[in-house]
Amino acid sequence: MVNKFEDLTVWQKAHKLVINIYEITKQFPREEKFGLGIQMRRAAFSVPANIAEGFNKRGKRD
């Protein structure tokens, strides 16, 4: 039984993706840290955030 979104395998994998992206983008050259690096971080972060948001919308009204 899944009681919270953290129990979902897909969320756990997405969370690992975020951690990996943050580690990778730390190594980017200075000129890319504030361009491509920020975009990659925001995109990666949105995946588990959307999973968590969708998990809470399981009622009849949604």
Contacts in CASP RR format, 6 or more apart in sequence:
PFRMAT RR
TARGET T0000
AUTHOR 0000-0000-0000
METHOD contacts of the structure
MODEL  1
MVNKFEDLTVWQKAHKLVINIYEITKQFPREEKFGLGIQMRRAAFSVPAN
IAEGFNKRGKRD
2 8 0 8 1.000
4 55 0 8 1.000
5 11 0 8 1.000
5 51 0 8 1.000
5 52 0 8 1.000
5 54 0 8 1.000
5 55 0 8 1.000
5 56 0 8 1.000
6 12 0 8 1.000
8 51 0 8 1.000
8 55 0 8 1.000
10 51 0 8 1.000
11 48 0 8 1.000
11 51 0 8 1.000
11 52 0 8 1.000
11 55 0 8 1.000
14 44 0 8 1.000
14 47 0 8 1.000
14 48 0 8 1.000
14 51 0 8 1.000
15 48 0 8 1.000
17 44 0 8 1.000
17 47 0 8 1.000
17 48 0 8 1.000
18 41 0 8 1.000
18 44 0 8 1.000
18 45 0 8 1.000
18 47 0 8 1.000
18 48 0 8 1.000
21 40 0 8 1.000
21 41 0 8 1.000
21 44 0 8 1.000
22 41 0 8 1.000
22 44 0 8 1.000
24 40 0 8 1.000
25 33 0 8 1.000
25 36 0 8 1.000
25 37 0 8 1.000
25 40 0 8 1.000
25 41 0 8 1.000
28 36 0 8 1.000
28 37 0 8 1.000
END
